[in-house]
Amino acid sequence: MIDECRFVVLEFPPIHFFTGFDKSELLSSLLGSGHQVAQVVLPKSEKYAKTTSRVAEIAHEHGLQVTRVSSSSWSSFAETPAANSVLLSARFPLKIPRLVFGRYLHALNIHPTLLPRYRGRYLEPVLIAGDKESGVTLHLIDDEYDTGAIVHQLRFSVDTFDTVNSLLRKAGELELNLVLEGLKLVSDSTFSPTPQNADYASSFFETRTPEDSFIASTTSLSDALKIVRASNALTHPAFTLIDGQKVIIEMRRLHKPHNESDCI
């Protein structure tokens, strides 16, 4: 006698995909994995027109609704049906108010560090601190930036030559698995997210200035390397002063692997 096999098929709610940057690969992967994306939400500002152009193209190719919002239009946007949907924010630059995120079944945000460390907009502190490990976090959206309970985290190593761009790349490479696993978790009625421990929290909302890239003559080589990695070679390159003159400091490897084009 052959035992009857029973398969449980999880049905996930439709996703409202919020972003302000080129998260086209993540959007395409979600669609390719069979998840239903009901709406793509983008900032209305022209500042993000270029960074979201490919996302908008993919949305149109799949017949998805594209909505552009601003900080002053949240009230009208809140009228959009959302009760049985999931809000997924992937580098969305506007603060989403409770009148919006509170209407969703789940409101989730992808953050490119291991929360509660390094809340905020910037990743340079990861490099300045000399961390050997970082990662990406899926967490619930609440009233403050990056303080919501943690749904899921994935980790990656931070190498000697990593920069902000390579950290973003490494985090981006893990986003799809992070989201897919996170959606499974929140769909389980027994799942409970992990509150963030405020004792380990740190926040960075201020951008680095050119002065932050100064390397004093007394700075050790290892600390100087951290400053070089955290500096933007175009807008605020690392520098020192010699005889009153500003001298730019760069680091170049003779045999950098092709897959590390965003590293120093």
C-alpha positions as CSV (number, residue, x, y, z in Angstrom):
1,M,0.0,0.0,0.0
2,I,1.4,3.4,-0.9
3,D,1.0,6.1,1.7
4,E,-0.7,9.2,0.5
5,C,1.7,12.2,0.4
6,R,0.5,15.6,1.4
7,F,2.1,18.7,0.2
8,V,1.6,22.1,1.8
9,V,1.8,25.0,-0.6
10,L,2.4,28.3,1.0
11,E,0.4,31.1,-0.5
12,F,2.1,34.5,-0.1
13,P,0.2,37.8,-0.1
14,P,0.9,40.3,-2.9
15,I,3.9,42.6,-2.5
16,H,3.9,46.4,-2.8
17,F,7.6,47.1,-3.8
18,F,9.0,50.4,-2.6
19,T,12.4,51.6,-3.8
20,G,14.3,54.7,-4.9
21,F,17.3,53.0,-6.5
22,D,18.1,50.4,-9.1
23,K,16.6,47.4,-7.4
24,S,15.6,45.9,-10.8
25,E,17.4,42.7,-10.2
26,L,15.6,42.1,-6.9
27,L,12.2,43.0,-8.5
28,S,12.9,40.6,-11.4
29,S,13.9,37.8,-9.1
30,L,10.8,38.2,-7.0
31,L,8.6,38.0,-10.1
32,G,10.7,35.1,-11.4
33,S,10.2,33.2,-8.1
34,G,6.5,33.3,-8.5
35,H,5.7,36.1,-6.0
36,Q,2.9,38.4,-7.0
37,V,4.0,42.1,-7.1
38,A,0.8,44.2,-7.1
39,Q,2.4,47.6,-7.2
40,V,5.8,49.4,-7.5
41,V,6.1,52.6,-5.4
42,L,8.8,55.1,-6.4
43,P,9.7,58.7,-5.2
44,K,8.1,61.4,-7.3
45,S,11.2,63.6,-7.1
46,E,13.3,63.9,-10.3
47,K,16.3,63.2,-8.2
48,Y,15.4,59.5,-8.4
49,A,14.2,59.4,-12.0
50,K,17.5,57.9,-13.3
51,T,18.1,55.5,-10.4
52,T,14.6,54.0,-10.7
53,S,14.3,54.0,-14.5
54,R,15.0,50.3,-14.9
55,V,12.7,49.3,-12.1
56,A,9.9,51.3,-13.8
57,E,10.6,49.6,-17.1
58,I,10.4,46.1,-15.6
59,A,7.1,47.1,-13.9
60,H,5.6,48.3,-17.1
61,E,6.8,45.1,-18.9
62,H,4.9,43.0,-16.4
63,G,1.9,45.3,-16.4
64,L,2.4,46.4,-12.8
65,Q,1.0,49.5,-11.3
66,V,3.6,52.2,-10.8
67,T,2.8,54.9,-8.2
68,R,5.1,57.9,-7.5
69,V,4.8,59.5,-4.1
70,S,6.2,62.4,-2.2
71,S,6.2,63.3,1.5
72,S,3.1,65.5,0.9
73,S,1.1,62.8,-0.9
74,W,1.0,60.1,1.8
75,S,-2.6,60.9,2.8
76,S,-4.0,60.2,-0.7
77,F,-1.7,57.2,-1.1
78,A,-3.0,55.7,2.1
79,E,-6.3,55.2,0.3
80,T,-4.7,52.4,-1.8
81,P,-6.0,48.9,-0.8
82,A,-3.3,47.2,1.3
83,A,-4.9,45.2,4.1
84,N,-3.9,41.8,2.7
85,S,-0.6,42.9,1.1
86,V,3.1,43.1,2.2
87,L,5.0,46.3,2.0
88,L,8.6,45.6,1.0
89,S,11.0,48.6,1.1
90,A,14.4,48.2,-0.6
91,R,16.4,51.5,-0.3
92,F,13.3,53.6,-0.3
93,P,14.5,57.2,0.5
94,L,11.4,58.6,2.1
95,K,10.2,58.0,5.6
96,I,7.0,55.9,5.4
97,P,4.5,57.1,8.0
98,R,2.3,54.8,10.1
99,L,-0.8,55.9,8.2
100,V,0.7,54.0,5.3
101,F,2.8,51.1,6.8
102,G,0.2,50.4,9.5
103,R,-2.4,49.4,6.8
104,Y,-0.3,46.4,5.5
105,L,-0.4,42.8,6.7
106,H,3.4,43.1,7.1
107,A,5.6,46.1,6.5
108,L,9.2,45.1,5.9
109,N,12.4,47.0,5.2
110,I,15.8,45.7,3.9
111,H,18.7,47.3,5.7
112,P,22.4,46.8,4.6
113,T,23.9,46.1,8.0
114,L,23.4,43.8,10.9
115,L,21.0,45.8,13.0
116,P,20.8,47.1,15.6
117,R,24.4,48.3,14.7
118,Y,24.7,51.0,12.1
119,R,21.1,52.2,11.8
120,G,20.8,55.1,9.3
121,R,21.9,55.9,5.7
122,Y,25.7,55.4,5.7
123,L,28.0,52.4,5.7
124,E,31.4,54.2,6.1
125,P,31.3,53.5,9.9
126,V,31.5,49.8,9.2
127,L,34.8,50.3,7.5
128,I,36.1,52.9,10.1
129,A,35.4,50.4,12.9
130,G,37.4,47.7,11.1
131,D,34.5,45.2,11.3
132,K,35.4,41.8,9.9
133,E,31.7,40.9,9.4
134,S,28.6,42.7,8.2
135,G,25.4,41.6,6.6
136,V,21.8,42.5,5.7
137,T,18.7,42.7,7.8
138,L,15.0,42.3,7.1
139,H,13.0,44.1,9.8
140,L,9.6,45.4,10.5
141,I,9.0,49.1,9.8
142,D,7.9,51.2,12.7
143,D,7.8,54.9,13.6
144,E,11.6,55.4,13.8
145,Y,14.3,54.7,11.3
146,D,15.7,51.1,11.4
147,T,14.4,50.3,14.9
148,G,11.8,47.7,14.1
149,A,11.9,44.1,15.2
150,I,14.2,41.8,13.2
151,V,12.7,39.2,10.9
152,H,15.8,37.7,9.4
153,Q,19.5,38.4,8.9
154,L,22.2,37.1,6.6
155,R,26.0,37.7,7.1
156,F,29.0,38.2,4.9
157,S,32.7,38.8,5.6
158,V,34.2,42.2,5.3
159,D,37.6,42.1,3.5
160,T,40.6,44.3,3.8
161,F,39.9,46.1,0.5
162,D,36.1,46.5,0.8
163,T,34.6,49.9,0.2
164,V,31.1,51.3,0.7
165,N,30.2,50.2,-2.9
166,S,31.4,46.7,-2.3
167,L,29.5,46.4,0.9
168,L,26.4,47.5,-0.9
169,R,27.1,44.9,-3.6
170,K,27.6,42.1,-1.1
171,A,24.4,43.1,0.8
172,G,22.5,43.2,-2.5
173,E,23.7,39.7,-3.5
174,L,21.9,38.4,-0.4
175,E,18.7,40.4,-0.6
176,L,16.6,37.9,-2.6
177,N,17.3,35.0,-0.2
178,L,16.8,37.3,2.7
179,V,13.4,38.4,1.4
180,L,12.3,34.9,0.4
181,E,13.2,33.4,3.8
182,G,11.7,36.4,5.6
183,L,8.3,36.0,3.7
184,K,8.2,32.4,4.8
185,L,8.8,33.3,8.4
186,V,6.2,36.1,8.6
187,S,3.7,33.8,6.9
188,D,4.0,31.3,9.8
189,S,1.4,32.2,12.4
190,T,3.8,31.0,15.2
191,F,6.7,33.3,14.1
192,S,7.7,36.1,16.4
193,P,10.3,38.7,15.2
194,T,13.2,39.6,17.5
195,P,13.2,43.0,19.1
196,Q,16.4,45.0,18.6
197,N,18.6,45.3,21.7
198,A,19.1,49.0,22.2
199,D,22.3,48.3,24.2
200,Y,24.1,47.4,21.0
201,A,22.5,50.0,18.8
202,S,24.4,52.7,16.9
203,S,23.0,55.3,14.4
204,F,24.6,57.2,11.5
205,F,22.5,59.7,9.7
206,E,25.1,62.4,8.9
207,T,27.1,62.1,5.7
208,R,30.9,62.2,6.0
209,T,32.5,65.5,5.2
210,P,35.9,66.2,3.4
211,E,37.4,66.8,6.8
212,D,36.6,63.3,7.8
213,S,39.0,62.0,5.2
214,F,42.0,63.7,6.8
215,I,44.9,61.4,7.7
216,A,47.2,62.8,10.4
217,S,50.9,62.0,10.3
218,T,50.5,60.1,13.6
219,T,47.8,57.8,12.1
220,S,48.8,54.2,12.0
221,L,48.9,52.5,8.6
222,S,46.0,50.2,9.5
223,D,43.9,53.1,10.6
224,A,44.9,55.1,7.5
225,L,43.7,52.2,5.3
226,K,40.3,52.3,7.0
227,I,40.0,56.1,6.2
228,V,41.0,55.5,2.6
229,R,38.4,52.7,2.2
230,A,35.7,54.9,3.7
231,S,36.5,57.9,1.6
232,N,34.9,58.8,-1.7
233,A,37.8,59.3,-4.2
234,L,35.6,61.8,-6.3
235,T,34.0,63.9,-3.6
236,H,36.2,63.6,-0.5
237,P,39.4,61.6,-1.1
238,A,41.7,60.7,1.7
239,F,44.4,63.3,2.3
240,T,47.1,64.5,4.5
241,L,49.1,67.8,4.9
242,I,52.8,68.0,4.1
243,D,54.5,71.4,4.5
244,G,51.1,73.0,4.5
245,Q,50.1,71.4,1.2
246,K,47.1,69.0,0.8
247,V,48.3,65.7,-0.6
248,I,45.8,63.1,-1.8
249,I,46.3,59.5,-0.6
250,E,45.1,56.6,-2.8
251,M,45.6,52.9,-2.7
252,R,45.9,50.7,-5.7
253,R,46.5,47.0,-6.1
254,L,48.5,45.8,-9.1
255,H,46.5,42.6,-9.4
256,K,42.9,43.3,-8.3
257,P,40.5,40.5,-9.3
258,H,37.9,41.5,-11.9
259,N,35.0,40.7,-9.5
260,E,36.4,43.3,-7.0
261,S,36.0,46.3,-9.3
262,D,34.2,48.2,-6.5
263,C,37.0,47.5,-4.0
264,I,40.1,49.6,-3.6
